[in-house]
């Protein structure tokens, strides 16, 4: 299965931070299998809130995932 763009971004950032999949899984309150599947593209992150949470935990700008940044003021 081809690695997704989201999975590749997550994997690259995790590696930049020197984290294992197990460590990232603990931070995300998930298991290592979930992280592995997301990174390889076997599983997609369906909910925007979940994707934002992952971005926040890895200090990734939401724009990298095609999301608009959250602003303090809602129009």
C-alpha positions as CSV (number, residue, x, y, z in Angstrom):
1,X,0.0,0.0,0.0
2,X,1.3,3.4,-0.9
3,X,2.1,5.8,1.9
4,X,-0.3,8.7,2.2
5,X,0.9,12.3,2.2
6,X,-0.5,12.7,5.8
7,X,1.3,9.5,6.9
8,X,4.6,10.6,5.3
9,X,4.3,14.0,7.1
10,X,3.6,12.4,10.4
11,X,6.4,9.8,10.0
12,X,9.0,12.5,9.0
13,X,8.1,14.7,11.9
14,X,8.1,11.9,14.4
15,X,11.6,10.9,13.2
16,X,12.8,14.5,13.4
17,X,11.7,14.6,17.0
18,X,13.5,11.3,17.6
19,X,10.3,9.5,18.7
20,X,9.4,5.9,18.2
21,X,6.0,4.9,17.0
22,X,5.3,3.6,20.6
23,X,6.2,7.0,22.0
24,X,4.0,8.8,19.5
25,X,1.2,6.4,20.2
26,X,1.4,7.1,23.9
27,X,1.3,10.9,23.3
28,X,-1.8,10.5,21.0
29,X,-3.5,8.0,23.4
30,X,-3.5,5.4,20.7
31,X,-1.6,2.2,20.1
32,X,1.5,1.6,18.0
33,X,-0.5,-0.3,15.4
34,X,-2.7,2.8,14.8
35,X,0.4,5.0,14.2
36,X,2.0,2.4,11.9
37,X,-1.2,2.1,9.8
38,X,-1.6,5.9,9.5
39,X,2.1,6.3,8.5
40,X,1.9,3.6,5.9
41,X,-1.5,4.7,4.5
42,X,-3.3,1.6,5.6
43,X,-5.5,3.8,7.8
44,X,-6.8,7.3,7.1
45,X,-7.5,9.9,9.8
46,X,-11.2,10.6,9.1
47,X,-12.1,13.3,11.6
48,X,-10.7,16.8,11.3
49,X,-10.5,17.1,15.1
50,X,-8.2,14.0,15.2
51,X,-6.0,15.4,12.4
52,X,-5.7,18.7,14.2
53,X,-4.8,16.9,17.5
54,X,-2.1,14.9,15.8
55,X,-0.7,18.1,14.2
56,X,-0.8,19.9,17.6
57,X,1.0,17.0,19.4
58,X,3.7,17.0,16.7
59,X,3.9,20.7,16.4
60,X,3.0,20.6,12.7
61,X,1.3,23.6,11.1
62,X,-2.3,22.6,10.2
63,X,-1.7,24.0,6.7
64,X,0.7,21.0,6.0
65,X,-2.4,18.8,6.1
66,X,-4.5,21.3,4.1
67,X,-6.3,22.6,7.1
68,X,-6.9,26.2,7.9
69,X,-5.3,27.4,11.1
70,X,-7.6,27.8,14.1
71,X,-8.1,31.5,15.0
72,X,-9.3,32.9,18.3
73,X,-12.1,34.7,16.6
74,X,-14.8,32.9,14.8
75,X,-16.6,34.8,12.1
